[in-house]
Amino acid sequence: MAIRVIFRPQLAIFATTIHMIAFQNVSKAYTKSTALEDVTFKIDAGEFVSLVGKSGAGKSTIIKLLIGEEKPT
């Protein structure tokens, strides 16, 4: 299963890149399955991002990790 993170950069206001969110080699495993394995991405200030993928691809798990509802393993 694959997840695509679609980045749509907006007008850059800053001279330097500021990563508002960064995942580096993040994994999440549950008792019977691995939801995410070695996920890396960065979202810069001012970017608009859509998270798309098939059912069971890990979209909700990424959101739960972002808001702190789940912890990476």
Backbone as XML, in Angstrom:
<?xml version="1.0"?>
<chain id="A" units="angstrom">
  <residue number="1" name="MET">
    <atom name="N" x="0.829" y="-1.171" z="0.000"/>
    <atom name="CA" x="0.000" y="0.000" z="0.000"/>
    <atom name="C" x="0.878" y="1.240" z="0.000"/>
  </residue>
  <residue number="2" name="ALA">
    <atom name="N" x="0.502" y="2.221" z="-0.736"/>
    <atom name="CA" x="1.312" y="3.435" z="-0.844"/>
    <atom name="C" x="0.510" y="4.651" z="-0.424"/>
  </residue>
  <residue number="3" name="ILE">
    <atom name="N" x="1.197" y="5.599" z="0.159"/>
    <atom name="CA" x="0.611" y="6.892" z="0.528"/>
    <atom name="C" x="1.330" y="7.935" z="-0.313"/>
  </residue>
  <residue number="4" name="ARG">
    <atom name="N" x="0.580" y="8.856" z="-0.858"/>
    <atom name="CA" x="1.186" y="9.974" z="-1.569"/>
    <atom name="C" x="0.936" y="11.239" z="-0.773"/>
  </residue>
  <residue number="5" name="VAL">
    <atom name="N" x="1.971" y="11.980" z="-0.519"/>
    <atom name="CA" x="1.835" y="13.288" z="0.112"/>
    <atom name="C" x="2.014" y="14.309" z="-1.004"/>
  </residue>
  <residue number="6" name="ILE">
    <atom name="N" x="0.977" y="15.083" z="-1.272"/>
    <atom name="CA" x="1.010" y="16.037" z="-2.368"/>
    <atom name="C" x="1.306" y="17.416" z="-1.804"/>
  </residue>
  <residue number="7" name="PHE">
    <atom name="N" x="2.362" y="18.027" z="-2.271"/>
    <atom name="CA" x="2.758" y="19.346" z="-1.821"/>
    <atom name="C" x="2.355" y="20.369" z="-2.868"/>
  </residue>
  <residue number="8" name="ARG">
    <atom name="N" x="1.720" y="21.428" z="-2.435"/>
    <atom name="CA" x="1.360" y="22.532" z="-3.317"/>
    <atom name="C" x="1.936" y="23.810" z="-2.722"/>
  </residue>
  <residue number="9" name="PRO">
    <atom name="N" x="3.154" y="24.151" z="-3.120"/>
    <atom name="CA" x="3.786" y="25.328" z="-2.522"/>
    <atom name="C" x="3.013" y="26.604" z="-2.802"/>
  </residue>
  <residue number="10" name="GLN">
    <atom name="N" x="2.900" y="27.428" z="-1.787"/>
    <atom name="CA" x="2.287" y="28.744" z="-1.913"/>
    <atom name="C" x="3.399" y="29.762" z="-2.121"/>
  </residue>
  <residue number="11" name="LEU">
    <atom name="N" x="3.055" y="31.008" z="-2.230"/>
    <atom name="CA" x="4.036" y="32.070" z="-2.391"/>
    <atom name="C" x="4.994" y="32.089" z="-1.202"/>
  </residue>
  <residue number="12" name="ALA">
    <atom name="N" x="6.270" y="32.067" z="-1.458"/>
    <atom name="CA" x="7.267" y="32.081" z="-0.381"/>
    <atom name="C" x="7.434" y="33.498" z="0.151"/>
  </residue>
  <residue number="13" name="ILE">
    <atom name="N" x="7.229" y="33.641" z="1.451"/>
    <atom name="CA" x="7.383" y="34.934" z="2.099"/>
    <atom name="C" x="8.763" y="35.010" z="2.763"/>
  </residue>
  <residue number="14" name="PHE">
    <atom name="N" x="9.292" y="33.877" z="3.165"/>
    <atom name="CA" x="10.538" y="33.834" z="3.907"/>
    <atom name="C" x="11.718" y="33.623" z="2.965"/>
  </residue>
  <residue number="15" name="ALA">
    <atom name="N" x="12.846" y="34.205" z="3.308"/>
    <atom name="CA" x="14.058" y="34.042" z="2.509"/>
    <atom name="C" x="14.678" y="32.667" z="2.731"/>
  </residue>
  <residue number="16" name="THR">
    <atom name="N" x="14.475" y="32.102" z="3.921"/>
    <atom name="CA" x="15.015" y="30.782" z="4.222"/>
    <atom name="C" x="13.865" y="29.805" z="4.425"/>
  </residue>
  <residue number="17" name="THR">
    <atom name="N" x="14.145" y="28.535" z="4.229"/>
    <atom name="CA" x="13.134" y="27.502" z="4.397"/>
    <atom name="C" x="12.993" y="27.152" z="5.870"/>
  </residue>
  <residue number="18" name="ILE">
    <atom name="N" x="11.771" y="27.175" z="6.353"/>
    <atom name="CA" x="11.472" y="26.787" z="7.727"/>
    <atom name="C" x="10.587" y="25.555" z="7.658"/>
  </residue>
  <residue number="19" name="HIS">
    <atom name="N" x="11.060" y="24.456" z="8.222"/>
    <atom name="CA" x="10.263" y="23.233" z="8.256"/>
    <atom name="C" x="9.307" y="23.315" z="9.438"/>
  </residue>
  <residue number="20" name="MET">
    <atom name="N" x="8.020" y="23.432" z="9.143"/>
    <atom name="CA" x="7.024" y="23.495" z="10.203"/>
    <atom name="C" x="6.780" y="22.105" z="10.791"/>
  </residue>
  <residue number="21" name="ILE">
    <atom name="N" x="6.841" y="21.089" z="9.924"/>
    <atom name="CA" x="6.641" y="19.703" z="10.340"/>
    <atom name="C" x="7.691" y="18.856" z="9.640"/>
  </residue>
  <residue number="22" name="ALA">
    <atom name="N" x="8.312" y="17.952" z="10.378"/>
    <atom name="CA" x="9.295" y="17.051" z="9.777"/>
    <atom name="C" x="9.162" y="15.663" z="10.396"/>
  </residue>
  <residue number="23" name="PHE">
    <atom name="N" x="9.037" y="14.671" z="9.554"/>
    <atom name="CA" x="9.072" y="13.266" z="9.963"/>
    <atom name="C" x="10.362" y="12.698" z="9.383"/>
  </residue>
  <residue number="24" name="GLN">
    <atom name="N" x="11.150" y="12.045" z="10.208"/>
    <atom name="CA" x="12.373" y="11.426" z="9.703"/>
    <atom name="C" x="12.441" y="9.994" z="10.204"/>
  </residue>
  <residue number="25" name="ASN">
    <atom name="N" x="12.329" y="9.066" z="9.270"/>
    <atom name="CA" x="12.405" y="7.627" z="9.551"/>
    <atom name="C" x="11.409" y="7.212" z="10.638"/>
  </residue>
  <residue number="26" name="VAL">
    <atom name="N" x="10.175" y="7.686" z="10.526"/>
    <atom name="CA" x="9.133" y="7.395" z="11.517"/>
    <atom name="C" x="8.429" y="6.081" z="11.164"/>
  </residue>
  <residue number="27" name="SER">
    <atom name="N" x="8.237" y="5.245" z="12.174"/>
    <atom name="CA" x="7.525" y="3.978" z="12.010"/>
    <atom name="C" x="6.472" y="3.848" z="13.095"/>
  </residue>
  <residue number="28" name="LYS">
    <atom name="N" x="5.416" y="3.115" z="12.787"/>
    <atom name="CA" x="4.367" y="2.832" z="13.772"/>
    <atom name="C" x="3.892" y="1.411" z="13.558"/>
  </residue>
  <residue number="29" name="ALA">
    <atom name="N" x="4.034" y="0.597" z="14.581"/>
    <atom name="CA" x="3.596" y="-0.794" z="14.527"/>
    <atom name="C" x="2.561" y="-1.034" z="15.606"/>
  </residue>
  <residue number="30" name="TYR">
    <atom name="N" x="1.557" y="-1.793" z="15.254"/>
    <atom name="CA" x="0.551" y="-2.238" z="16.208"/>
    <atom name="C" x="0.809" y="-3.709" z="16.499"/>
  </residue>
  <residue number="31" name="THR">
    <atom name="N" x="0.016" y="-4.314" z="17.341"/>
    <atom name="CA" x="0.245" y="-5.695" z="17.753"/>
    <atom name="C" x="0.333" y="-6.657" z="16.569"/>
  </residue>
  <residue number="32" name="LYS">
    <atom name="N" x="-0.588" y="-6.536" z="15.619"/>
    <atom name="CA" x="-0.635" y="-7.504" z="14.521"/>
    <atom name="C" x="-0.153" y="-6.969" z="13.178"/>
  </residue>
  <residue number="33" name="SER">
    <atom name="N" x="0.153" y="-5.676" z="13.097"/>
    <atom name="CA" x="0.551" y="-5.135" z="11.790"/>
    <atom name="C" x="1.428" y="-3.889" z="11.937"/>
  </residue>
  <residue number="34" name="THR">
    <atom name="N" x="2.099" y="-3.549" z="10.855"/>
    <atom name="CA" x="2.890" y="-2.326" z="10.785"/>
    <atom name="C" x="2.118" y="-1.325" z="9.952"/>
  </residue>
  <residue number="35" name="ALA">
    <atom name="N" x="1.778" y="-0.188" z="10.544"/>
    <atom name="CA" x="1.002" y="0.836" z="9.840"/>
    <atom name="C" x="1.901" y="1.716" z="8.982"/>
  </residue>
  <residue number="36" name="LEU">
    <atom name="N" x="3.052" y="2.114" z="9.519"/>
    <atom name="CA" x="4.010" y="2.953" z="8.800"/>
    <atom name="C" x="5.407" y="2.405" z="9.031"/>
  </residue>
  <residue number="37" name="GLU">
    <atom name="N" x="6.233" y="2.486" z="8.001"/>
    <atom name="CA" x="7.601" y="2.015" z="8.146"/>
    <atom name="C" x="8.561" y="2.972" z="7.454"/>
  </residue>
  <residue number="38" name="ASP">
    <atom name="N" x="9.444" y="3.577" z="8.236"/>
    <atom name="CA" x="10.514" y="4.427" z="7.732"/>
    <atom name="C" x="10.000" y="5.585" z="6.865"/>
  </residue>
  <residue number="39" name="VAL">
    <atom name="N" x="9.022" y="6.333" z="7.383"/>
    <atom name="CA" x="8.414" y="7.450" z="6.650"/>
    <atom name="C" x="9.206" y="8.732" z="6.917"/>
  </residue>
  <residue number="40" name="THR">
    <atom name="N" x="9.562" y="9.434" z="5.836"/>
    <atom name="CA" x="10.297" y="10.693" z="5.948"/>
    <atom name="C" x="9.654" y="11.727" z="5.041"/>
  </residue>
  <residue number="41" name="PHE">
    <atom name="N" x="9.319" y="12.894" z="5.597"/>
    <atom name="CA" x="8.842" y="14.020" z="4.794"/>
    <atom name="C" x="8.978" y="15.304" z="5.600"/>
  </residue>
  <residue number="42" name="LYS">
    <atom name="N" x="8.999" y="16.431" z="4.886"/>
    <atom name="CA" x="9.069" y="17.746" z="5.517"/>
    <atom name="C" x="8.002" y="18.630" z="4.903"/>
  </residue>
  <residue number="43" name="ILE">
    <atom name="N" x="7.364" y="19.435" z="5.738"/>
    <atom name="CA" x="6.383" y="20.410" z="5.272"/>
    <atom name="C" x="6.889" y="21.774" z="5.694"/>
  </residue>
  <residue number="44" name="ASP">
    <atom name="N" x="7.098" y="22.621" z="4.716"/>
    <atom name="CA" x="7.655" y="23.946" z="4.976"/>
    <atom name="C" x="6.549" y="24.952" z="5.283"/>
  </residue>
  <residue number="45" name="ALA">
    <atom name="N" x="6.923" y="26.047" z="5.912"/>
    <atom name="CA" x="5.990" y="27.130" z="6.201"/>
    <atom name="C" x="5.384" y="27.627" z="4.900"/>
  </residue>
  <residue number="46" name="GLY">
    <atom name="N" x="4.075" y="27.809" z="4.883"/>
    <atom name="CA" x="3.383" y="28.325" z="3.712"/>
    <atom name="C" x="2.946" y="27.282" z="2.716"/>
  </residue>
  <residue number="47" name="GLU">
    <atom name="N" x="3.298" y="26.013" z="2.923"/>
    <atom name="CA" x="2.888" y="24.964" z="1.993"/>
    <atom name="C" x="1.489" y="24.468" z="2.325"/>
  </residue>
  <residue number="48" name="PHE">
    <atom name="N" x="0.742" y="24.117" z="1.298"/>
    <atom name="CA" x="-0.558" y="23.471" z="1.439"/>
    <atom name="C" x="-0.353" y="22.006" z="1.092"/>
  </residue>
  <residue number="49" name="VAL">
    <atom name="N" x="-0.778" y="21.106" z="1.985"/>
    <atom name="CA" x="-0.501" y="19.682" z="1.813"/>
    <atom name="C" x="-1.798" y="18.884" z="1.851"/>
  </residue>
  <residue number="50" name="SER">
    <atom name="N" x="-1.920" y="17.917" z="0.938"/>
    <atom name="CA" x="-3.024" y="16.959" z="0.942"/>
    <atom name="C" x="-2.433" y="15.576" z="1.173"/>
  </residue>
  <residue number="51" name="LEU">
    <atom name="N" x="-3.095" y="14.784" z="1.975"/>
    <atom name="CA" x="-2.661" y="13.421" z="2.260"/>
    <atom name="C" x="-3.665" y="12.481" z="1.611"/>
  </residue>
  <residue number="52" name="VAL">
    <atom name="N" x="-3.237" y="11.737" z="0.613"/>
    <atom name="CA" x="-4.137" y="10.841" z="-0.110"/>
    <atom name="C" x="-3.543" y="9.442" z="-0.182"/>
  </residue>
  <residue number="53" name="GLY">
    <atom name="N" x="-4.408" y="8.451" z="-0.245"/>
    <atom name="CA" x="-3.962" y="7.068" z="-0.357"/>
    <atom name="C" x="-5.137" y="6.128" z="-0.213"/>
  </residue>
  <residue number="54" name="LYS">
    <atom name="N" x="-4.899" y="4.877" z="-0.513"/>
    <atom name="CA" x="-5.936" y="3.854" z="-0.417"/>
    <atom name="C" x="-6.308" y="3.594" z="1.042"/>
  </residue>
  <residue number="55" name="SER">
    <atom name="N" x="-7.423" y="2.946" z="1.224"/>
    <atom name="CA" x="-7.864" y="2.541" z="2.551"/>
    <atom name="C" x="-6.803" y="1.641" z="3.187"/>
  </residue>
  <residue number="56" name="GLY">
    <atom name="N" x="-6.437" y="1.952" z="4.417"/>
    <atom name="CA" x="-5.447" y="1.147" z="5.124"/>
    <atom name="C" x="-4.008" y="1.522" z="4.834"/>
  </residue>
  <residue number="57" name="ALA">
    <atom name="N" x="-3.782" y="2.601" z="4.091"/>
    <atom name="CA" x="-2.421" y="2.981" z="3.709"/>
    <atom name="C" x="-1.659" y="3.696" z="4.823"/>
  </residue>
  <residue number="58" name="GLY">
    <atom name="N" x="-2.365" y="4.211" z="5.838"/>
    <atom name="CA" x="-1.693" y="4.858" z="6.965"/>
    <atom name="C" x="-1.961" y="6.348" z="7.105"/>
  </residue>
  <residue number="59" name="LYS">
    <atom name="N" x="-2.935" y="6.863" z="6.357"/>
    <atom name="CA" x="-3.250" y="8.307" z="6.426"/>
    <atom name="C" x="-3.671" y="8.719" z="7.828"/>
  </residue>
  <residue number="60" name="SER">
    <atom name="N" x="-4.581" y="8.006" z="8.414"/>
    <atom name="CA" x="-5.062" y="8.340" z="9.764"/>
    <atom name="C" x="-3.950" y="8.191" z="10.794"/>
  </residue>
  <residue number="61" name="THR">
    <atom name="N" x="-3.085" y="7.224" z="10.612"/>
    <atom name="CA" x="-1.961" y="7.033" z="11.529"/>
    <atom name="C" x="-1.023" y="8.225" z="11.481"/>
  </residue>
  <residue number="62" name="ILE">
    <atom name="N" x="-0.748" y="8.766" z="10.285"/>
    <atom name="CA" x="0.090" y="9.956" z="10.169"/>
    <atom name="C" x="-0.551" y="11.124" z="10.909"/>
  </residue>
  <residue number="63" name="ILE">
    <atom name="N" x="-1.855" y="11.317" z="10.742"/>
    <atom name="CA" x="-2.551" y="12.410" z="11.434"/>
    <atom name="C" x="-2.474" y="12.214" z="12.946"/>
  </residue>
  <residue number="64" name="LYS">
    <atom name="N" x="-2.694" y="10.995" z="13.420"/>
    <atom name="CA" x="-2.630" y="10.714" z="14.857"/>
    <atom name="C" x="-1.235" y="10.971" z="15.410"/>
  </residue>
  <residue number="65" name="LEU">
    <atom name="N" x="-0.217" y="10.662" z="14.645"/>
    <atom name="CA" x="1.155" y="10.963" z="15.065"/>
    <atom name="C" x="1.410" y="12.463" z="15.093"/>
  </residue>
  <residue number="66" name="LEU">
    <atom name="N" x="0.882" y="13.173" z="14.100"/>
    <atom name="CA" x="1.061" y="14.624" z="14.041"/>
    <atom name="C" x="0.455" y="15.345" z="15.253"/>
  </residue>
  <residue number="67" name="ILE">
    <atom name="N" x="-0.737" y="14.909" z="15.675"/>
    <atom name="CA" x="-1.412" y="15.574" z="16.791"/>
    <atom name="C" x="-1.035" y="15.000" z="18.159"/>
  </residue>
  <residue number="68" name="GLY">
    <atom name="N" x="-0.205" y="13.955" z="18.171"/>
    <atom name="CA" x="0.266" y="13.379" z="19.426"/>
    <atom name="C" x="-0.673" y="12.355" z="20.041"/>
  </residue>
  <residue number="69" name="GLU">
    <atom name="N" x="-1.681" y="11.932" z="19.284"/>
    <atom name="CA" x="-2.590" y="10.907" z="19.808"/>
    <atom name="C" x="-1.920" y="9.535" z="19.854"/>
  </residue>
  <residue number="70" name="GLU">
    <atom name="N" x="-0.981" y="9.302" z="18.958"/>
    <atom name="CA" x="-0.186" y="8.057" z="18.925"/>
    <atom name="C" x="1.275" y="8.421" z="19.048"/>
  </residue>
  <residue number="71" name="LYS">
    <atom name="N" x="2.076" y="7.493" z="19.518"/>
    <atom name="CA" x="3.523" y="7.654" z="19.599"/>
    <atom name="C" x="4.185" y="6.704" z="18.600"/>
  </residue>
  <residue number="72" name="PRO">
    <atom name="N" x="5.258" y="7.139" z="17.945"/>
    <atom name="CA" x="5.947" y="6.241" z="17.014"/>
    <atom name="C" x="6.584" y="5.072" z="17.755"/>
  </residue>
  <residue number="73" name="THR">
    <atom name="N" x="6.827" y="3.989" z="17.024"/>
    <atom name="CA" x="7.468" y="2.817" z="17.639"/>
    <atom name="C" x="8.861" y="2.638" z="17.098"/>
  </residue>
</chain>
